[in-house]
Structure formats: C-alpha cells, structure tokens
Amino acid sequence: GAGVSQSPSNKVTEKGKDVELRCDPISGHTALYWYRQRLGQGLEFLIYFQGNSAPDKSGLPSDRFSAERTGESVSTLTIQRTQQEDSAVYLCASSLSVRLAYGYTFGSGTRLTVV
Amino acid sequence: GENVEQHPSTLSVQEGDSAVIKCTYSDSASNYFPWYKQELGKGPQLIIDIRSNVGEKKDQRIAVTLNKTAKHFSLHITETQPEDSAVYFCAAGRNTDKLIFGTGTRLQVFP
C-alpha cells in the first residue's frame, strides 16, 4: 500500500476485556515496529519484527501484551485483560530493513481508551 | 538502558524567528539520529536525519548538528512559519537496533 495502515483508528474498551490492534506495513518492508504514546509523552518502544521473528520484545510492559506477524506483512498487537493505564495511542512503523538508515514510516496510530 | 532527553518541552516563537530543540543521548554506540514531526492526529513523519560520521546537515530551513563527544544533537528551524507548529521528536539508535525517542517538543509559531 501507499503507507502504513492501522486499524481501528479508535477503540474504546471496558477494563478487563481483550483488544487486538492491527498494522498493515508498506509492501516489501521487512521491519515492523510497535511504539506506545501516552498523552503528552514520547514514544515508548514495545517490540519489533524482522520478517516474522521478534528479535527484541524488551519493551512489552507485561505478559498481558503480545504481538505476532505473519507472512512478513500484517502484525497484530494483543492486549489481554486491559487496564486503564493501557490507554494510549499505539503506533506502528515499518522500514525496508532493520538497518536504521532506511528510516521509519509511521501509521496514524490506534487510540485506545480503557474505561 | 538507553535514554534520550529532549528540551524544551514547549517552545513558542514569532513567525520568522528561529527555533532550536536540543537532545542528549546516553548510548555512546548510537550512530543514527533522526528528527520527526508529528501533527495533530497523525503519526510522526521523518523530516531530517544525521549519521555519526557527519557533524551538520541542512535541508532548506531545517538543519541538524551533532556533537558525538558531548552526545548532543540539535534541530534548528530558521524563518519559522505557522505550518511548522507541531510536536517534534528526536531519536537515537545504532546499526540494526530500534530507535529510542525523546519526550517531544511542542512548537507553536505565532503569526
């Protein structure tokens, strides 16, 4: 596609429910990154994929968070038993390669609100 | 762990004036330093980047400087325009690792 697509753009969920956030990277981009952005704050790294493998998942806040990527394309970030502190914008970025010089292209994010 | 500090958190300037945003990083192995601009409701967009073998890079009204010894890098915007108003993020990373982002600077340019 022309850009990184994330869905849904907005999600309101009740505390304790599970949510799935989807990221469609730019076609041919092998690297995919997930970041979290709390209101008024910076981008907090969660996990990245090289192909379908996740070499670095050190940023996942707890075992309630998981992510997968299939077909070197779509990635899904799953948050189980959501808590109010999970409320944030979840940003996905893709890159031609994990070599940083290629730069990231970000999607517009999914705004998650846990009530 | 790696850390990137960014200052100021907010910056207000008059149209036509210059704006400077500064960042420091902790990982001395970092060798790639991009700057992103984020407009309301959108994802961050890359505006300029610099690699560790270069001290300064310029693209029209935007310039970035890097001091590897001090582990500082800065974004300079000259002749600011209202459309420059946004949140700006610096970031640092090395080789094939992920980017670590600063906390952002909200720039407001008043006409």
Interface residues (C-beta under 8 A of the other chain):
Chain A: V4 Y33 Y35 Q41 G42 L43 E44 F45 Y48 D56 L91 A93 S97 V98 R99 L100 A101 G103 Y104 T105 F106 G107 S108 G109
Chain B: Q6 Y32 P34 Y36 G41 K42 G43 P44 Q45 L46 D49 R51 F89 A91 G93 R94 N95 T96 D97 K98 L99 I100 F101 G102 T103 G104
